[in-house]
Amino acid sequence: MDKLIYYQNIIKKILTEYQKISVQVPVPDVDEELMFDDERSQYLWFNIGWKQGKRVKGISVYIRIKNEKIYIEEDWTEEGIATELMRLGVPASDIVLAFQPPEVRKYTDFAIV
């Protein structure tokens, strides 16, 4: 299987599993949504709705694939999406913690860019 397609499939698998767990404890009037764009290799898990009369909107996870690497742009999961990706065979050298400033990334075990 092509590397891009493999990465797209495991990202969708991970986000779908996380979202299924999260919706087991629903928040009334707040929806948890998944958006998958394989053409642009962008994947999003977010919340949208209303809580106590206030608008709720927030990104739980935003991932994109760029230059054959997985860029984790936003990750509010407890374990970390990078951990899940490595568990499924993605090498740390193909994962960029893009939510970290570039000068900090060099101190991690992950790719810088």
C-alpha distance (Angstrom), angle and dihedral (degrees) to the residues before:
residue distance angle dihedral
M1 . . .
D2 3.80 . .
K3 3.83 113.7 .
L4 3.82 93.2 -124.6
I5 3.79 93.4 51.5
Y6 3.81 90.9 45.5
Y7 3.81 91.6 52.0
Q8 3.81 92.0 45.9
N9 3.80 91.2 51.0
I10 3.79 96.7 48.6
I11 3.82 92.6 46.2
K12 3.81 89.9 53.1
K13 3.81 90.4 46.0
I14 3.81 93.3 51.4
L15 3.80 95.0 45.4
T16 3.80 92.1 46.7
E17 3.82 91.2 51.7
Y18 3.82 92.4 48.2
Q19 3.79 92.4 48.0
K20 3.83 92.1 48.9
I21 3.80 90.2 53.8
S22 3.79 93.3 45.2
V23 3.82 95.6 51.6
Q24 3.81 90.0 57.1
V25 3.81 85.6 80.4
P26 3.80 99.6 44.5
V27 3.77 125.0 -164.8
P28 3.81 109.1 -143.6
D29 3.83 113.1 -111.4
V30 3.83 92.6 6.5
D31 3.79 118.0 105.4
E32 3.79 125.3 -157.8
E33 3.77 108.9 -144.0
L34 3.78 136.1 -170.2
M35 3.78 123.0 -155.0
F36 3.79 119.9 -171.7
D37 3.81 121.2 -173.5
D38 3.80 109.0 -179.8
E39 3.81 92.7 173.2
R40 3.82 90.8 62.7
S41 3.84 95.4 24.8
Q42 3.81 94.4 -124.2
Y43 3.81 125.0 139.9
L44 3.77 128.2 -172.3
W45 3.80 137.4 -177.0
F46 3.78 113.1 -173.7
N47 3.82 145.7 155.9
I48 3.77 125.5 -126.3
G49 3.78 133.7 171.7
W50 3.78 141.4 68.0
K51 3.80 133.2 -53.5
Q52 3.80 123.7 -178.5
G53 3.79 91.3 -16.8
K54 3.79 94.3 -52.0
R55 3.78 129.2 109.8
V56 3.79 113.8 -108.0
K57 3.80 120.5 -158.4
G58 3.73 126.1 150.4
I59 3.76 142.6 148.1
S60 3.80 115.6 -122.4
V61 3.81 95.4 179.2
Y62 3.80 133.6 1.3
I63 3.80 118.6 -178.9
R64 3.78 131.6 171.8
I65 3.77 133.8 179.3
K66 3.79 115.2 -131.9
N67 3.80 130.3 164.2
E68 3.84 90.0 -1.6
K69 3.80 91.3 -59.1
I70 3.78 131.7 107.1
Y71 3.80 111.7 -119.1
I72 3.79 112.8 -159.4
E73 3.80 101.0 -156.1
E74 3.81 97.2 172.5
D75 3.81 130.2 10.2
W76 3.80 124.7 171.8
T77 3.81 95.8 163.7
E78 3.78 120.5 123.0
E79 3.81 98.1 -126.6
G80 3.77 97.4 32.3
I81 3.78 128.0 -114.9
A82 3.83 90.2 -113.8
T83 3.81 89.2 63.8
E84 3.80 90.9 52.2
L85 3.80 92.2 47.2
M86 3.81 92.1 52.3
R87 3.80 90.7 46.5
L88 3.81 86.6 58.5
G89 3.79 94.0 50.1
V90 3.81 105.8 -90.0
P91 3.82 109.1 139.4
A92 3.81 116.8 -126.3
S93 3.81 87.2 -121.6
D94 3.84 88.2 67.9
I95 3.82 94.8 50.9
V96 3.80 122.5 83.6
L97 3.81 118.6 -167.4
A98 3.79 90.0 -145.9
F99 3.81 92.7 174.0
Q100 3.82 86.4 69.8
P101 3.81 119.7 78.3
P102 3.84 111.9 -102.8
E103 3.81 91.7 -114.9
V104 3.83 89.8 58.1
R105 3.82 96.0 45.7
K106 3.81 92.0 70.5
Y107 3.81 88.4 68.3
T108 3.81 93.1 57.6
D109 3.80 129.9 78.7
F110 3.80 89.3 -117.3
A111 3.80 133.7 88.9
I112 3.80 118.2 -76.2
V113 3.85 94.6 -147.5
